Amino acid sequence: MVAFLERLAALPPGHGEGTFEGRRYGVTLNASPDGRRRWLFAEELGGTDRISANLYRLADGRPLLKPCEMPAEKVVAFVLAYRPDAPGGEGTSAHADRSSGSEIPLPCKE
């Protein structure tokens, strides 16, 4: 879980594109204003795969990963292996920070 949390924290906020297992994904990563909730939504570009999860920081500081209708292992594998495009690199966009705007809800049940 430590590697997952470190990698998630290192991902750029907002929306952008990158690769996972040789396929292109559009990814949105956002956080609540208090930083206690982060949410991830990734969609394979030109495909059908999706990754969706919420990560909560509990009052005692422990993390709680809540995947949206998929195994936690799928979310963890994605976060560990996803590589966002470098600014000016492959793909059409680098991640754009939208973390200061309004929250973007994920299409999942909590």
JOJO-V278803 format. One record per residue. N is the residue number from 0. PSI is psi in whole degrees, -180 to 180 (* if undefined). NEAR is the number of other C-alpha atoms within 12 Angstrom. Layout:
N	PSI	NEAR
N	PSI	NEAR
This chain:
0	-31	19
1	-47	12
2	-40	14
3	-48	24
4	-41	23
5	-44	14
6	-42	21
7	-43	33
8	-28	21
9	-16	16
10	143	35
11	140	30
12	164	28
13	-153	30
14	141	29
15	-169	36
16	160	36
17	-165	35
18	151	27
19	124	28
20	42	16
21	6	13
22	152	24
23	139	28
24	144	36
25	131	36
26	134	40
27	126	38
28	125	40
29	167	39
30	152	34
31	158	24
32	-32	14
33	-3	13
34	5	20
35	-9	21
36	130	28
37	144	35
38	147	41
39	133	42
40	123	35
41	141	37
42	127	29
43	127	25
44	121	21
45	12	11
46	-165	12
47	-3	13
48	143	22
49	148	31
50	131	36
51	131	38
52	159	39
53	142	36
54	121	35
55	143	25
56	114	21
57	168	13
58	-32	11
59	4	9
60	-11	12
61	144	15
62	148	21
63	111	22
64	125	30
65	92	28
66	156	29
67	100	25
68	41	19
69	161	19
70	145	17
71	-33	22
72	-34	20
73	-42	25
74	-46	34
75	-47	29
76	-41	21
77	-51	36
78	-41	37
79	-32	25
80	-12	22
81	136	33
82	109	31
83	150	39
84	142	26
85	148	19
86	128	16
87	5	12
88	-155	15
89	150	16
90	-178	21
91	-16	20
92	145	22
93	168	27
94	134	29
95	127	25
96	117	20
97	16	20
98	-20	24
99	-6	17
100	-165	14
101	158	13
102	144	21
103	110	22
104	148	21
105	148	28
106	68	19
107	164	19
108	142	13
109	*	18
